[in-house]
């Protein structure tokens, strides 16, 4: 599932998460997902039991959002995580 994410809101993430098919995805691409929507997704209590590939390429999230992702138990079978072009330091380690 590779939606155009730049206009997603936390309410939109909640609506998708309520759909049974969304929890059964095996691959998810979330380019340009806004910070608040990402935090909502990463903070979801229910797991994505079949998700094995997550692409967060070129994501720029606040530290709290990355911490929510790191602490998340929503992705128990994740095998591939794409972070190409992602600045996890929010520019703190720029050359």
C-alpha atoms as one frame of an Amber mdcrd trajectory, in Angstrom:
protein
   0.000   0.000   0.000   1.611   3.241  -1.164  -0.768   6.169  -0.699   0.015
   9.846  -1.265   0.512  10.662   2.395   1.283  14.372   2.509  -2.293  15.295
   3.491  -2.947  12.483   5.975  -4.174  13.561   9.391  -4.273  11.634  12.676
  -8.016  11.143  12.085  -7.256   9.664   8.664  -4.772   7.245  10.212  -7.383
   6.201  12.779  -9.919   5.593   9.985  -7.447   3.449   8.037  -6.422   1.560
  11.169 -10.068   0.671  11.783 -10.214  -1.158   8.448  -9.464  -4.858   8.779
  -7.521  -4.977   5.496  -5.138  -2.236   6.676  -3.923  -4.352   9.606  -3.274
  -7.246   7.214  -0.893  -5.369   4.918   2.476  -6.969   4.206   4.200  -3.877
   2.795   3.585  -0.216   3.536   5.199   2.867   1.967   4.729   6.141   3.831
   6.638   8.887   2.003   5.760  12.405   3.200   3.517  11.234   6.016   3.058
  14.291   8.278   4.569  14.092  11.739   1.259  14.061  13.652  -0.143  11.283
  11.438   3.051   9.244  11.833   2.926   9.622  15.619  -0.687   8.397  15.549
   0.279   5.355  13.468   3.342   4.471  15.540   1.393   4.824  18.769  -1.360
   2.396  17.738  -1.798  -0.347  20.308  -2.771  -3.055  17.826  -0.066  -4.751
  15.807   0.342  -5.133  12.081   0.971  -8.888  12.355   1.743  -9.473   8.667
   3.708  -6.320   7.873   7.235  -7.247   6.870   8.295  -4.156   4.845   7.984
  -0.539   5.944   9.334   2.306   3.817   9.786   5.638   5.585  12.144   7.074
   2.959  12.785  10.820   3.267  10.795  11.125   6.473  11.495  14.040   8.775
   9.809  13.535  12.116  10.178  15.121  15.511  12.204  13.258  18.109   9.010
  12.258  19.942   7.705  10.582  16.778  10.917   8.594  16.245  10.800   7.575
  19.917   7.201   6.402  19.451   8.340   4.343  16.467  11.266   2.845  18.397
   8.989   1.922  21.308   6.186   0.611  19.101   5.147  -3.002  19.352   2.894
  -2.596  16.293   5.372  -4.169  13.875   6.279  -7.573  15.398   7.393  -9.194
  12.110   9.163  -6.275  10.432  12.062  -7.538   8.333  12.751  -4.560   6.060
  12.860  -0.897   7.044  13.788   1.682   4.397  15.067   4.994   5.745  16.864
   6.296   2.642  17.300  10.056   2.763  15.847  10.208   6.256  17.413  12.633
   8.726  16.987  11.031  12.133  18.958  13.856  13.762  16.711  16.679  12.440
  19.842  18.390  11.155  21.831  18.146  14.395  24.593  16.141  12.711  24.677
  17.984   9.407  28.125  18.470   7.858
